[in-house]
Amino acid sequence: MPENAPVPLNRIERVLTAMIATIMGLSIIGIVVVMIAAGSGVEMKGGIWPTLVLIGYIGLPLAFVLIVVFLIVSTTRRRRLARDGER
């Protein structure tokens, strides 16, 4: 196998990538909406606002953990491919 040959993503990596992008996107949108609402003087104690704040607090750290998991899975698979290619 050539050194610079692209390694295709497997199903787990594609799912992790989609989860990371979705969670990060929703978290950033939630944070921006909460900042705009707070700047506009909206009462944040009821309705959907506590949920949006919670998504912002939990979403980005969860996305970071998923990025670490993605790196571990990807590195393990690439090492396994390199080891099998030497045989």
Secondary structure, DSSP 4 states (H G I P E B T S, - for coil): --TT------HHHHHHHHHHHHHHHHHHHHHHHHHHHHHHT---SSTTHHHHHHHHHHHHHHHHHHHHHHHHHHHHHHHHHHHHHH-
